[in-house]
C-alpha cells in the first residue's frame, strides 16, 4: 500500500489538539484593520476549532497528523 500524501495547504492551516480536534486561525485579521475595533481584533487572535462537519475532510487531508 503506498503512502498517502498530506495536503500541504491544510498542514499549514490546521493543527491537531490532544483530544483529536483541529485548531485553526481566525479569519479577518490580514488587512483593513483600521476600521475594526481593538476588541474585535483581540478576540480574533485566539484560535478556533474546526466545525464538526469539516473534521472528516481534514482527517483525510492530514493522514499522519
HUZI-V112541 format. One record per residue. N is the residue number from 1. SS is DSSP state (@ for helix, = for strand, . for the rest). PHI is phi in radians with two decimals (999 if undefined). OMEGA is omega in radians with two decimals (none if undefined). Layout:
n=[N:N]
ss=[SS:SS]
phi=[PHI:PHI]
omega=[OMEGA:OMEGA]
This chain:
n=[1:2:3:4:5:6:7:8:9:10:11:12:13:14:15:16:17:18:19:20:21:22:23:24:25:26:27:28:29:30:31:32:33:34:35:36:37:38:39:40:41:42:43:44:45:46:47:48:49:50:51:52:53:54:55:56:57:58:59:60:61:62:63:64:65]
ss=[.:.:.:.:.:.:.:@:@:@:@:@:@:=:=:=:.:.:.:.:.:=:=:=:.:.:.:.:.:.:.:.:.:.:.:.:.:@:@:@:@:@:@:@:@:.:.:=:=:.:.:@:@:@:@:@:@:@:@:@:@:.:.:.:.]
phi=[999:-1.29:-1.22:-1.65:-1.34:-1.39:-1.28:-1.15:-1.12:-1.22:-1.10:-1.39:-1.81:-2.11:-2.33:-1.55:-1.60:-1.10:-1.47:1.71:-1.39:-1.98:-1.61:-2.49:-1.45:-1.37:-1.58:1.24:-2.10:-1.58:-2.69:0.93:-1.59:-1.23:-1.45:-1.54:-1.25:-1.07:-1.11:-1.11:-1.16:-1.14:-1.21:-1.32:-1.19:-1.18:-1.29:-2.05:-1.65:-1.22:-1.10:-1.06:-1.24:-1.75:-1.16:-1.09:-1.17:-1.13:-1.08:-1.22:-1.32:-2.12:-1.22:-1.97:-1.57]
omega=[3.14:3.09:3.11:3.11:3.04:3.04:-3.02:3.10:3.12:-3.14:3.13:-3.05:-3.02:3.04:-3.13:3.10:-3.13:-3.12:3.11:3.09:3.13:3.07:3.09:3.11:3.09:3.09:3.09:3.10:-3.01:-3.06:-3.05:-3.06:-3.06:-3.12:3.14:-3.09:3.12:3.13:-3.14:3.13:3.12:3.13:3.13:3.11:-3.06:3.11:3.08:3.09:3.12:3.13:-3.05:3.12:-3.09:-3.05:-3.13:3.12:3.14:3.12:3.12:-3.14:-3.10:-3.02:-3.04:-3.13:none]
